[in-house]
Amino acid sequence: MRYAVSSYAHNINRRGAAMTIKEIANSLDVSTATVSNVIHGHLEKMSPETAQLVPSFMRAWFKNCDSRRNQSA
């Protein structure tokens, strides 16, 4: 399975910029290589649990961004 980062992610975050791979990795306590591998679909060398951390985090983060944006509108 391959996960793509929406172009929407490149425009929003707490600072008004994209959330970086490094920020995601630090939040999940995984390496930047792990985050990059998940985003690009290279899941062969990791457990299914680890492979699900990144997309789960990103979905929650996008949902939070959407709800904050809707509250300010």
C-alpha positions in Angstrom: 0.0 0.0 0.0 1.3 3.5 -0.8 0.5 6.7 1.1 0.7 10.0 -0.6 1.0 13.3 1.2 -1.8 15.6 0.0 -0.7 19.0 -1.5 -3.0 20.4 1.2 -0.3 19.3 3.7 2.2 21.6 2.0 0.2 24.7 3.0 -1.0 24.2 6.6 0.5 23.7 10.0 0.9 25.5 13.3 3.4 27.9 11.7 1.5 28.3 8.5 4.0 25.9 6.7 4.0 22.2 6.0 4.6 19.7 8.7 8.0 18.2 8.0 9.1 14.6 8.0 11.3 15.5 10.9 8.4 16.9 12.9 6.3 13.8 12.2 9.2 11.5 13.2 9.8 13.4 16.4 6.1 13.3 17.3 6.0 9.5 16.7 9.5 8.7 18.1 10.6 7.0 14.9 13.3 7.9 12.5 12.9 10.3 9.5 13.8 7.3 7.3 10.8 5.4 8.7 8.4 8.3 7.9 9.9 8.7 4.4 9.6 4.9 3.7 6.0 4.9 4.8 5.1 7.9 2.7 6.8 6.4 -0.4 5.3 2.9 0.2 8.5 1.1 1.2 7.0 -1.0 3.9 8.9 -4.3 3.5 11.4 -3.8 6.3 9.0 -2.6 9.1 6.3 -4.1 11.2 2.6 -3.5 10.2 2.2 -1.6 13.4 5.0 0.8 12.6 3.7 1.1 9.0 0.3 2.3 10.4 1.7 4.9 12.8 2.5 7.5 10.1 -0.8 7.5 8.1 -2.8 7.4 11.4 -0.9 10.4 12.7 -1.3 12.3 9.4 -5.0 11.6 9.3 -5.5 12.9 12.8 -3.3 15.9 12.1 -5.3 16.8 8.9 -8.6 16.3 10.8 -7.4 18.7 13.5 -6.3 21.3 10.9 -9.7 21.0 9.2 -11.6 21.5 12.4 -9.5 24.5 13.4 -9.9 26.0 10.0 -13.7 25.5 10.1 -13.9 27.0 13.6 -12.2 30.2 12.5 -14.4 30.6 9.4 
